Amino acid sequence: MTARTLLLTALAMVAFAGNSLLCRLALRDTDIDAASFTSLRIVSGALTLWLLLRLRASDNAGAGSWFAAAALLAYAAAFSFAYLSLDAGVGALLLFGAVQLSMSAWGLYRGERFRRQASAGLALAIGGLLALLLPGASAPPLGGALLMLLAGVAWGAYSLLGRGVADPLAATAGNFLRAVPMALLISALLVGQASLDVAGLGYAVLSGALTSGVGYAIWYSALRGLQAFQAATVQLSVPILAALAGSLLLDEALTLRLIVSAAAVLGGIALVLSAKQHGR
């Protein structure tokens, strides 16, 4: 893995963690509804990416695909609605467990084979995540759990679809622009449940413009240097990063268990990223 890919991957993970914090704040502490949050997130992301294309004298927003746009919207909508009934720990476990399984399964199907070091790193990362999230977690509501699993599979599909794009910024902009009418349709269907306030609107716009739009463009750039197994495993760092940021920014407790779990997850990811996979 090159230094450029490593830097882009790290920036993308920070963006994803920031996005989790913004979504958690909006749906927990403001009056915004899940459909409106999703639509504002998609629209502000699309606008930001279109402006970035214009600034670089390129209007290639026709890149991307409808399949990727559908996967993007499925992830964003399912993620928001799932967090109406799930607590953060159970939701993160379901989401990134589904991402891990779907992307790793695709990598195996495509012929990627894992050395012992990579397998050990994956086991260590998952063990650290389980140690943080499972103890004390009650059984999640079936509807919310299924929605979060859907979000994880959709995000895995979106990541896989972005691995071979020639222009990550244009592809991400195209995907967001295609997702706008679908997101607005969901809001229109649920207009009777719509609720907005200034704080919720601000969190949604910031989530869409910065941690989603720009963050996903960075992720698409990083994906060109990652195998599916690596791309799946590195995302296990996001709930750890979000929990650490929550302790610093939201006054959540920073426990010994959290520190040990973070060390296990990040150490496992380091093993995976430093290992070489066998091809077909």
N, C-alpha and C positions, 0 to 999 in steps of 0.2 A: 504494500500500500504506500502510495506517495505521500509526501508531506502535505501537498495540496488537498488530496482526498481526505486525509486525516483532519485538516483544519475545517474543511467544508462540513464534514460529518459532525464535528464538535459543535460548530455554529448551528447546524440544523437541530441537534438534540437540545441545545439551549432554547432555540425558538419553540420547539415542541413543548418543553417544560413550561415556558412562559405562556403558551397557549392554554395549557391545562390550568394554570393559575388564574388566567383571565376568565376562562369559562366557569371555573369553580366560584370565583368571586361574583360573577354576573348572576348565575342561577341560584346562588345561596343568599346573596346580600342585597339584590335589587329585585324589582318587580317585573323585569323583562321575561317574556315567555320563551320557550325553547324554539318555536318556529321563527319568531321574530329575530332571536339571536342568530339562528342559522342563516336566515336570509341576509341580515346586515353583515354578517361575517363574509358571506360569499360575494355580495355586491361590493363591499369596501375592498376586498382582496382583488376582485376583477378590475376595479377602477385604479387601484395602486399599480398593478402590474401593467395595465394599458399605458399609464403615464410613464412608467419606467421604459417601456418600449419606445414611446415617443421621444423621450429624452436621449436615447441612443440612436435617434434617426431611423428607427425601424418600427413598422406597424404590422409585423408578421403575427398578428393575433389569430390568424387562421390555423396556426400550428396546434398541436394537441389532438385530441380525439373525443368523440361522444362517449366512447366506452370509459375513458379515463375521467371525463366529467361526471358521468353517472356514478362511478366509484367514489369520486371526491364528495359528491352530494350525499351519497348513501352513508359514507363515514361521518360527515359533519352533522347530518340530521339525526342519525341513530345515536351518535355520541351525546348530543344535546338532550334528546328525549330520555335516554337511559339514565342520565344523571338527575332526572327528576325523582327517581325512586331508589337509586343506588347510592351508597356512601362512596367516598372517593377511593378508599383502599380496594374494595371489592371491584369497583368499576375499572380501576387501572389494571388489576390482575386479569380480569376477563378480557379487556381490550388488548393488552400486549401479549397475553397468552395466545389469543386468536391470531394476532399478527405473526408471532413466532412460528406457530404451527403451520399457518397457510404459506408463508414464504419459504420455510424450510422444506415443506412437502413439495413445493414447486421446484426448489433447487434439486432435491433428490430425483424428481421426475425428469428434470433436464440433464441429469447425469453428474451432478456435483457429489463428490465423496469426501467424507470428513476424516481427518487424521485424529489420533487419540487426543492430541493437545486441544484441538478445536472442540471435540466432544466433551472433554473435561471442563473447558471454559464455559460451554453452554450449560452443563450441569451445575457448575458453581454459580453462574449468573442467575439461573432459575431458582436455585436453592436460596440465594440471598434475597431474591424478590419474595419468595414464599415466606421466608422468615419475617419479613417486614409486614406483609399484607394479610396473611392468613390468621394468625392468632387473634382470637376475640371477634373475628368477623362472623356475623350471623348469616344464615342462608339468605341469598338475595332473592327479591321478587322475580318470578319466572319471566314476566314480560320485560322488565328492565335488563335482566341477564341476557336474554335472547337479543335484545337490541344492541347491547354492548358487544356481544360476540359478532353480530352482523357488522358493527362498526370496525372491529378488528380485521375481519376478513376483507372488508371493502378497502381499508387502508393498506393492507398487504397487497391487494390487487392493484391499487393506485401506484404503489411503490414499484411493483414489478413492471407495470406498463411504462414507467418513466426511465427504466434502466438504459434504453438505447436511443433516447432522443438526442438529436444533434444540437438543438438550441433550447436549453432548459428553461430560460426565462420566457421565451415565446410559447413553448409548450404549456407551461404553467398558466400563463395568461390566457391562452386559448381554452384550457380546461375550465378555468374560473368563469370566463365569459359564457361558455356553453352551459355551465351549471346555474347561471343567474335565472333564466326563465323557469327552470325546474324548481329552484328554491322559492321563487315568488309564487309558483303554483301551490306549493305546500302551505305558504302563508295565507294565500287566498282561500284555500279550503278550510283553514283553521282560523279565519278572521274573527270569529266569535270569541275565541280565547285569547286574542291579542292583548298584550299589555306592555307598555313602554315607560321608562323613566330616563332621566338624563344620564345617570350613572350606568345603567344597563346598556344604553345606546353607546356610550363612550367605550365600555369594555368590549362590546361587539365589534365596533369599528377598529379599535386597536388590535383586537384578535385577528380580524380579517386582513387589515392592511399590512401589519408588521409580522406577527408571529405565524400567520397562515400564508398570505401571499408571498412575501419576501422569503419566509422560512421554507416554504415548499419549493420555491425556485432554487434555493441553495441545496435542498435535499436532492432535487433532480440532478443537479450538477455533481453532487457527491456520489450518486448511485452509479455513475459511469465507471467508477473505480472500485465498486463493491460487488462481491458475489451475493447471491440471494441469501445464503446462510449468514454471511457477515451483516448484511443490511437488516435482517430480521433480529439478530442477536443484539446489535448495538442499540436498538430502540428500547431494550429492557432498561437502559439507563434513565429513560424519561421519568417514570414514576419516582425513582430515587432522587433525581435532580429536582423534581417538583416538590417532593417532601422536604428536601433540604432548603429550597427557596421558601417554602411555606413557613418553616421554623424561623427563618431570618426576617421575612417580610410580613408574615401574618401572625407572628407571636405563637406559633405552634411549638410544642415541646420537642427539643432535640435530645433524644434518648440514646443510651448506649446501644440499644438494639438497632436504632436507625443508623448509627455510625458503622456498626459491624456489618449490617446488611448492605450499606452503600459500598463498603470496601469489597465485599464478596461479589457484588454485581459488577462493579467497575473492573475488578481484577479478572473476573471471568471474561468480560468483554475484551480486555487486553490480550488474553490468551487466544481468543477466537480471531481477533484481527491480526495477530502476529503469526497465525498458523496458515499454511498453504493447503488449499483443497485440491483433491484429485479431480481431473476432468473425466469425461466419458472415455 
